[in-house]
Amino acid sequence: MRQTSVRARRVAAASVSLVVAAGAAACGPKDGDAKSGGGDARPHKGGTLSVLNAQPQEDFDPARLYTSGGGNVPSLVFRTLTTRNRENGAAGAKVVPDLATDTGRPSKDATVWTYTLKEGLKYEDGTPITSADVKYGIERSFAPELSGGAPYLRDWLVGAADYQGPYKDKKGLAAIETPDSRTLVFHLNKPEGEFPFLATQTQFAPVPKSKDTGTKYEEHPVSSGPYKVVKNENDGEHLLLERNPNWSAATDAERKAYPDRIDVRSGLDSSVINQRLSASQGADAAAVTTDTNLGPAELAKVSGDKTLAARVGTGHFGYTNYIAFNPKVKPFDNPEVRQAIAYAVDRSSVVNAAGGSALAEPATTFLPNQKSFGYTPYDPFPAGASGDAAKAKELLAKAGHKNGLTVTLTHSNSKDFETSPEIATAIQDALKKAGITVKLQGLEDNDYKSKIHDVKSEPGFFLAHWGADWPSGGPFLAPIFDGRQIVKDGANFNTGLLNDTSVNTEIDAINKLTDLDAAARRWGALDKKIGEQALTVPLFHPVYKRLYGKDVKNIVISDWTGVLDISQVAVK
């Protein structure tokens, strides 16, 4: 991975358009039937699905979108070589074919990947989709004016590091071959067993060169999916999608395409979204949200109403909230101080500060507790649910602080229940019992992000979080713990500044594996090895609770996204 690019990712993945955008092996909705909705629960075609969101679907161009598994709204318009399996829970964390006939055929050393397009693929205007279109779609994602998408291709493709896109470089990328209209061959710099996961990103959506309008393409991108864009107002604030008449279900096993149209309205206050979904009146009866969770107070109200509780989808996304240490800053250069803090943390109080056990699950591992990530249960500093102040004091004494010490914890002032004052205060209270006085440094969100992601200003003790680009240990552990990804003059995410040759070597070895189950086991073992160094203190994994309208049926929530998949829902 390129040392600067991965850090530019959207870290907070809770909206999981994903993006990002964000529990114990999840199994889809737990509060109601996974295939529920009012009245006749059988899904039917027709009607309009409303999407009520806080954040607009900006830059609706496959080159510019940063998605996981193709995204939620984007995947209705942009098909990719592979996609996520549209199933509940753990089954939904698997990668499956989309435009391609399979998930890719690797060479022996996983440095060459070959794909064959399905027969009969067409755009919204009826013209055929070709391998050259997929290649061109990828190439235009390198254009500086179309930046924003996942950075991996620049890192992984041979000769792509300095490529500036097809507008400036007409020769294109030699690393992508198209020997015929249905075949693509990718040549990589190094073995990448998880290339099929990368091929779910929207940069792998086909774009016909003759219809490319550059930065204006987002206004009417040419659809390869079941819906086409008929309106895009205020850069994604209002998107209206209608059926693509040339999409064929015979070539698409993943998207159900039940509604006739999808009406996406954004820029709404989160409380208003939940109020409208709760009331479920008029068009809101057939509405969902892809980016707005129920907060603690709202959840308490909903839980007391059986009718509303039956309309809450529960999901888990690969995401961890944690304490980060900079071991270059005293006293955190002493492992015993870091271990003492790990023992002193009261995870039960942290979970309560995050909204309670319905919205957060305690974590002792950095990897999310899902099989696809390689989750291996371990707790290097077992302190129970409420912490072990006595053990923490013992370690502090060994570190030369028998009378305790005073430290500063940096956090964000955003009310996000993740890196916010509530979490910081819970940690402050717990550490006080161990003789550690914690001064809180709350910063406005932009200042907080700038401070913690700059090696020159990174504090010694702060709150952080990380979400995965796809459900695997690779994009979770490598950006945080691979020493070659430390960025000295840019956005750095290796918070512990770890540069351990054995860790780096193991990351490379796992990346060579195309057996993803075998790779997952090794990611889990690596997580345990790193965790013993106390460079982080995992706190909790979030749980997503989201309301949907009373006329919405066929609810599918996978462990890949953790949120309702709008490609599956029906409203009639």
Summary of the structure (lengths in Angstrom):
residues: 572
radius of gyration: 23.5
end to end distance: 45.4
largest distance: 75.7
contacts: 2183
relative contact order: 0.19
helix: 28%
strand: 19%
